[in-house]
Amino acid sequence: MTIKGPYRLLTRGRGRGGRKNVFAYGLGLLALLLLASGCYTTYSWYSGGGIGGIFPSDTPTPTITPTPSITPTVTEIPTETPIANTPTASAPFLYTVASGDTISSIAEQFGVDYIVIMILNGLNNSSVLLVGQEIVIPNPDMPFPEPTPLPENLRFGDEIQYLVLPGDSLALIAERFLSTVADILRENNLDNANNIFVGQLLTIRVRLITATPGPSPTPVGTSGPIPTVTPSPSATP
């Protein structure tokens, strides 16, 4: 016979059976977690992340393509061949005229006075040099040539040709050859006594006036070769 007390059973105690239920519940929860983790891993694998869906994969190290080094091109500067200096002559020598030569350029080449080249070769400013022509070149320390003495048989009015030298004037030339400035101007078609220049060839009529007694500081003569003297018997002062 069941005796009913003044109470009702509301909650049944777990006892040993309760402990088993808790253990089974924990195992089920763990299985669910493992299943969920496996599903997530599989999803990450197929979505391109591989196992890195859970554990990030290593970032691949980019391959560096070496850039070829550029070797600078060195342009060699050609070495200029030094021009040999013209040896200094110790005595006059012959020179063969080349294309483009002038009296001035030849004088500069050998370091001599061009007027001396004119005197030695009977040239003047109007002379034309020909290729292959041989001319005498003085040595640089050669003294200025002495004037050629005039012939003793020159008569009144005879003509000579005179090469104008540095320092010359018509008055000095006229005095040197016993001529006059007016006559030299007329014979050479000059309109001004100051229009003469070094290297110019003048025609001079000599012995037009009587020589003044006394020593002359400048010897009477010409600076170049004397051409054929043309007598002028009818010349007047």
Contacts in CASP RR format, 6 or more apart in sequence:
PFRMAT RR
TARGET T0000
AUTHOR 0000-0000-0000
METHOD contacts of the structure
MODEL  1
MTIKGPYRLLTRGRGRGGRKNVFAYGLGLLALLLLASGCYTTYSWYSGGG
IGGIFPSDTPTPTITPTPSITPTVTEIPTETPIANTPTASAPFLYTVASG
DTISSIAEQFGVDYIVIMILNGLNNSSVLLVGQEIVIPNPDMPFPEPTPL
PENLRFGDEIQYLVLPGDSLALIAERFLSTVADILRENNLDNANNIFVGQ
LLTIRVRLITATPGPSPTPVGTSGPIPTVTPSPSATP
14 21 0 8 1.000
40 54 0 8 1.000
41 51 0 8 1.000
41 53 0 8 1.000
41 54 0 8 1.000
44 50 0 8 1.000
44 51 0 8 1.000
44 52 0 8 1.000
44 53 0 8 1.000
44 54 0 8 1.000
45 51 0 8 1.000
45 53 0 8 1.000
47 53 0 8 1.000
49 57 0 8 1.000
50 57 0 8 1.000
51 57 0 8 1.000
86 109 0 8 1.000
86 110 0 8 1.000
88 139 0 8 1.000
88 140 0 8 1.000
89 110 0 8 1.000
89 137 0 8 1.000
89 139 0 8 1.000
89 140 0 8 1.000
90 139 0 8 1.000
91 139 0 8 1.000
92 120 0 8 1.000
92 136 0 8 1.000
92 137 0 8 1.000
92 138 0 8 1.000
92 139 0 8 1.000
92 142 0 8 1.000
93 136 0 8 1.000
93 137 0 8 1.000
93 139 0 8 1.000
94 134 0 8 1.000
94 135 0 8 1.000
94 136 0 8 1.000
94 137 0 8 1.000
95 106 0 8 1.000
95 110 0 8 1.000
95 134 0 8 1.000
95 135 0 8 1.000
95 136 0 8 1.000
95 137 0 8 1.000
96 132 0 8 1.000
96 133 0 8 1.000
96 134 0 8 1.000
97 106 0 8 1.000
97 129 0 8 1.000
97 130 0 8 1.000
97 131 0 8 1.000
97 132 0 8 1.000
97 133 0 8 1.000
97 134 0 8 1.000
97 135 0 8 1.000
98 131 0 8 1.000
98 132 0 8 1.000
99 131 0 8 1.000
101 129 0 8 1.000
101 131 0 8 1.000
102 129 0 8 1.000
103 114 0 8 1.000
103 117 0 8 1.000
103 118 0 8 1.000
103 123 0 8 1.000
103 127 0 8 1.000
103 129 0 8 1.000
104 114 0 8 1.000
106 114 0 8 1.000
106 117 0 8 1.000
106 135 0 8 1.000
106 137 0 8 1.000
107 113 0 8 1.000
107 114 0 8 1.000
107 116 0 8 1.000
107 117 0 8 1.000
110 137 0 8 1.000
110 140 0 8 1.000
111 140 0 8 1.000
112 137 0 8 1.000
112 138 0 8 1.000
112 139 0 8 1.000
112 140 0 8 1.000
112 142 0 8 1.000
113 138 0 8 1.000
113 144 0 8 1.000
115 163 0 8 1.000
115 165 0 8 1.000
115 166 0 8 1.000
115 198 0 8 1.000
115 199 0 8 1.000
116 138 0 8 1.000
116 142 0 8 1.000
116 144 0 8 1.000
116 145 0 8 1.000
117 123 0 8 1.000
117 135 0 8 1.000
117 136 0 8 1.000
117 137 0 8 1.000
117 138 0 8 1.000
118 124 0 8 1.000
118 127 0 8 1.000
118 163 0 8 1.000
118 199 0 8 1.000
119 145 0 8 1.000
119 163 0 8 1.000
119 223 0 8 1.000
119 224 0 8 1.000
120 135 0 8 1.000
120 136 0 8 1.000
120 138 0 8 1.000
120 145 0 8 1.000
121 135 0 8 1.000
121 136 0 8 1.000
122 163 0 8 1.000
122 224 0 8 1.000
122 225 0 8 1.000
123 135 0 8 1.000
124 163 0 8 1.000
124 199 0 8 1.000
124 200 0 8 1.000
124 201 0 8 1.000
125 197 0 8 1.000
125 199 0 8 1.000
125 200 0 8 1.000
125 201 0 8 1.000
126 201 0 8 1.000
129 135 0 8 1.000
145 223 0 8 1.000
145 224 0 8 1.000
146 219 0 8 1.000
147 219 0 8 1.000
147 220 0 8 1.000
147 221 0 8 1.000
147 222 0 8 1.000
147 223 0 8 1.000
147 224 0 8 1.000
148 221 0 8 1.000
148 222 0 8 1.000
148 223 0 8 1.000
148 224 0 8 1.000
148 225 0 8 1.000
148 226 0 8 1.000
149 219 0 8 1.000
149 220 0 8 1.000
149 221 0 8 1.000
150 160 0 8 1.000
150 177 0 8 1.000
150 206 0 8 1.000
150 220 0 8 1.000
150 221 0 8 1.000
150 222 0 8 1.000
150 226 0 8 1.000
151 226 0 8 1.000
151 229 0 8 1.000
154 160 0 8 1.000
154 206 0 8 1.000
154 207 0 8 1.000
154 229 0 8 1.000
155 207 0 8 1.000
155 231 0 8 1.000
155 233 0 8 1.000
156 207 0 8 1.000
156 208 0 8 1.000
156 232 0 8 1.000
156 233 0 8 1.000
156 235 0 8 1.000
157 205 0 8 1.000
157 206 0 8 1.000
157 207 0 8 1.000
157 208 0 8 1.000
157 231 0 8 1.000
157 232 0 8 1.000
157 235 0 8 1.000
158 205 0 8 1.000
158 206 0 8 1.000
158 207 0 8 1.000
158 229 0 8 1.000
158 230 0 8 1.000
158 231 0 8 1.000
158 232 0 8 1.000
159 187 0 8 1.000
159 203 0 8 1.000
159 204 0 8 1.000
159 205 0 8 1.000
159 206 0 8 1.000
159 229 0 8 1.000
159 230 0 8 1.000
159 232 0 8 1.000
160 177 0 8 1.000
160 203 0 8 1.000
160 204 0 8 1.000
160 206 0 8 1.000
160 222 0 8 1.000
160 226 0 8 1.000
160 227 0 8 1.000
160 229 0 8 1.000
161 201 0 8 1.000
161 202 0 8 1.000
161 203 0 8 1.000
161 204 0 8 1.000
161 222 0 8 1.000
161 226 0 8 1.000
161 227 0 8 1.000
162 173 0 8 1.000
162 177 0 8 1.000
162 201 0 8 1.000
162 202 0 8 1.000
162 203 0 8 1.000
162 204 0 8 1.000
162 222 0 8 1.000
162 223 0 8 1.000
162 224 0 8 1.000
163 199 0 8 1.000
163 200 0 8 1.000
163 201 0 8 1.000
163 202 0 8 1.000
163 222 0 8 1.000
163 223 0 8 1.000
163 224 0 8 1.000
164 173 0 8 1.000
164 196 0 8 1.000
164 197 0 8 1.000
164 198 0 8 1.000
164 199 0 8 1.000
164 200 0 8 1.000
164 201 0 8 1.000
164 202 0 8 1.000
165 198 0 8 1.000
165 199 0 8 1.000
165 223 0 8 1.000
166 198 0 8 1.000
167 198 0 8 1.000
168 196 0 8 1.000
168 198 0 8 1.000
169 193 0 8 1.000
169 196 0 8 1.000
170 181 0 8 1.000
170 184 0 8 1.000
170 185 0 8 1.000
170 193 0 8 1.000
170 196 0 8 1.000
171 181 0 8 1.000
171 193 0 8 1.000
172 218 0 8 1.000
173 179 0 8 1.000
173 184 0 8 1.000
173 202 0 8 1.000
173 204 0 8 1.000
174 180 0 8 1.000
174 181 0 8 1.000
174 183 0 8 1.000
174 184 0 8 1.000
176 216 0 8 1.000
176 218 0 8 1.000
176 220 0 8 1.000
176 221 0 8 1.000
177 204 0 8 1.000
177 206 0 8 1.000
177 207 0 8 1.000
177 220 0 8 1.000
177 221 0 8 1.000
178 206 0 8 1.000
178 207 0 8 1.000
178 208 0 8 1.000
178 209 0 8 1.000
178 210 0 8 1.000
178 211 0 8 1.000
178 220 0 8 1.000
179 204 0 8 1.000
179 205 0 8 1.000
179 206 0 8 1.000
179 207 0 8 1.000
179 208 0 8 1.000
179 209 0 8 1.000
180 208 0 8 1.000
180 209 0 8 1.000
180 237 0 8 1.000
181 193 0 8 1.000
183 205 0 8 1.000
183 208 0 8 1.000
183 237 0 8 1.000
184 190 0 8 1.000
184 202 0 8 1.000
184 203 0 8 1.000
184 204 0 8 1.000
184 205 0 8 1.000
185 191 0 8 1.000
185 193 0 8 1.000
187 202 0 8 1.000
187 203 0 8 1.000
187 204 0 8 1.000
187 205 0 8 1.000
188 202 0 8 1.000
188 203 0 8 1.000
190 196 0 8 1.000
196 202 0 8 1.000
205 232 0 8 1.000
205 235 0 8 1.000
208 235 0 8 1.000
208 237 0 8 1.000
209 237 0 8 1.000
END
